[in-house]
């Protein structure tokens, strides 16, 4: 270290620039009046677009509701038709299953009517277990669990 010279860090020639300690205001893009006008234009433009879209959506909802109401009787009739087909199939399966049993009448329990308190021509709803009588076990479980959570 004996023969080396140390260079000291000194200010540049002429000195440092003066420190800027004054407030630097932000650059303004719009004046207050321009911002107020722009706000009103955007707001009323949005309201116009919303009202136009709202009317269109209202017409679409009305059309959707009308189509549902028009289709509802047909869908109920189709559901009832499928229900009656299933009941007919159950009676045919019972008839096929019990054809070798003497004295068995379809729709009764050894000749005794199942629904004794109702007139013969009155409709009665059957239970889910009766409706799913000849179905696989997994379908019966699905239907039972479905009706538990209704």
C-alpha positions as CSV (number, residue, x, y, z in Angstrom):
1,X,0.0,0.0,0.0
2,X,2.9,2.3,0.3
3,X,3.2,3.3,-3.3
4,X,-0.5,3.8,-4.3
5,X,-2.4,7.0,-4.3
6,X,-6.1,7.1,-3.2
7,X,-8.5,9.0,-5.4
8,X,-11.0,10.8,-3.3
9,X,-14.7,11.2,-4.5
10,X,-15.2,14.9,-5.2
11,X,-18.2,16.9,-6.5
12,X,-18.1,17.5,-10.3
13,X,-16.5,20.6,-11.6
14,X,-18.9,23.5,-11.1
15,X,-20.8,21.8,-8.3
16,X,-24.0,19.8,-8.0
17,X,-27.3,21.0,-9.4
18,X,-29.5,22.9,-6.9
19,X,-32.1,20.6,-5.1
20,X,-35.6,21.1,-6.4
21,X,-37.8,21.4,-3.3
22,X,-40.8,23.2,-4.9
23,X,-44.1,21.4,-5.4
24,X,-44.6,20.0,-8.9
25,X,-48.3,20.0,-9.8
26,X,-49.8,17.1,-11.6
27,X,-50.5,17.5,-15.3
28,X,-54.1,18.3,-16.0
29,X,-55.8,16.7,-19.0
30,X,-59.3,18.1,-18.5
31,X,-60.6,21.2,-16.8
32,X,-63.4,21.0,-14.3
33,X,-66.1,21.9,-16.8
34,X,-64.8,19.4,-19.3
35,X,-64.9,16.6,-16.7
36,X,-68.4,17.6,-15.7
37,X,-69.6,17.5,-19.3
38,X,-67.9,14.2,-20.0
39,X,-69.4,12.7,-16.8
40,X,-72.9,13.7,-17.9
41,X,-72.4,12.5,-21.5
42,X,-71.2,9.0,-20.3
43,X,-74.0,8.8,-17.6
44,X,-76.9,9.7,-20.0
45,X,-75.4,7.6,-22.8
46,X,-75.3,4.6,-20.4
47,X,-78.9,5.3,-19.3
48,X,-80.1,5.4,-22.9
49,X,-78.3,2.1,-23.7
50,X,-79.6,0.5,-20.5
51,X,-83.2,1.6,-21.2
52,X,-83.1,0.2,-24.7
53,X,-81.7,-3.1,-23.6
54,X,-84.1,-3.3,-20.6
55,X,-87.1,-2.9,-23.0
56,X,-85.7,-5.6,-25.3
57,X,-85.1,-8.0,-22.3
58,X,-88.6,-7.3,-21.0
59,X,-90.1,-8.3,-24.4
60,X,-88.0,-11.5,-24.5
61,X,-89.1,-12.4,-20.9
62,X,-92.7,-11.9,-21.8
63,X,-92.3,-14.1,-24.9
64,X,-90.6,-16.8,-22.9
65,X,-93.3,-16.7,-20.2
66,X,-96.0,-16.9,-22.9
67,X,-94.4,-19.9,-24.5
68,X,-94.1,-21.6,-21.2
69,X,-97.7,-21.0,-20.4
70,X,-98.7,-22.3,-23.9
71,X,-96.6,-25.4,-23.5
72,X,-97.6,-26.3,-20.0
73,X,-100.8,-28.1,-20.7
74,X,-99.1,-30.2,-23.4
75,X,-96.2,-31.1,-21.0
76,X,-98.7,-32.1,-18.3
77,X,-100.6,-34.2,-20.7
78,X,-97.4,-35.9,-21.9
79,X,-96.4,-36.6,-18.3
80,X,-99.8,-38.1,-17.6
81,X,-99.6,-40.2,-20.8
82,X,-96.2,-41.6,-19.7
83,X,-97.6,-42.3,-16.3
84,X,-100.5,-44.2,-17.7
85,X,-98.2,-46.1,-20.0
86,X,-96.1,-47.1,-17.0
87,X,-99.1,-48.3,-15.1
88,X,-100.3,-50.3,-18.1
89,X,-96.8,-51.9,-18.3
90,X,-96.9,-52.7,-14.6
91,X,-100.3,-54.5,-14.9
92,X,-99.0,-56.4,-17.9
93,X,-95.8,-57.4,-16.0
94,X,-98.0,-58.5,-13.0
95,X,-100.2,-60.5,-15.3
96,X,-97.2,-62.2,-16.9
97,X,-95.5,-62.9,-13.5
98,X,-98.6,-64.3,-11.9
99,X,-100.1,-66.2,-14.9
100,X,-99.3,-69.6,-13.3
101,X,-100.9,-68.8,-9.9
102,X,-104.5,-70.1,-9.9
103,X,-107.1,-67.6,-8.6
104,X,-104.9,-64.6,-9.0
105,X,-106.7,-61.5,-10.4
106,X,-104.5,-58.6,-11.6
107,X,-104.9,-55.5,-9.4
108,X,-106.1,-57.4,-6.4
109,X,-104.5,-59.2,-3.5
110,X,-105.8,-62.8,-3.7
111,X,-109.2,-61.5,-5.0
112,X,-109.6,-58.7,-2.4
113,X,-109.4,-55.2,-3.8
114,X,-106.4,-53.3,-2.6
115,X,-108.2,-50.0,-2.2
116,X,-111.4,-51.0,-0.4
117,X,-112.5,-47.6,0.7
118,X,-112.7,-46.0,-2.8
119,X,-115.4,-46.5,-5.4
120,X,-114.4,-48.7,-8.4
121,X,-114.3,-45.8,-10.9
122,X,-112.4,-43.3,-8.7
123,X,-108.7,-42.6,-9.6
124,X,-106.1,-43.2,-7.0
125,X,-102.4,-42.3,-7.0
126,X,-100.0,-45.2,-6.4
127,X,-97.0,-45.0,-4.1
128,X,-93.4,-44.6,-5.5
129,X,-92.6,-48.2,-4.4
130,X,-95.5,-49.5,-6.4
131,X,-94.6,-47.4,-9.4
132,X,-91.0,-48.7,-9.4
133,X,-92.0,-52.3,-8.5
134,X,-90.3,-54.1,-11.5
135,X,-87.4,-51.7,-11.9
136,X,-83.8,-52.4,-11.0
137,X,-82.8,-51.8,-7.4
138,X,-80.5,-48.8,-8.3
139,X,-83.4,-47.0,-10.0
140,X,-85.6,-47.6,-7.0
141,X,-83.0,-46.2,-4.7
142,X,-82.5,-43.1,-6.9
143,X,-86.2,-42.4,-7.0
144,X,-86.6,-42.9,-3.2
145,X,-83.7,-40.6,-2.5
146,X,-85.0,-38.0,-5.0
147,X,-88.4,-37.8,-3.3
148,X,-86.8,-37.6,0.2
149,X,-85.1,-34.4,-0.8
150,X,-88.1,-32.7,-2.5
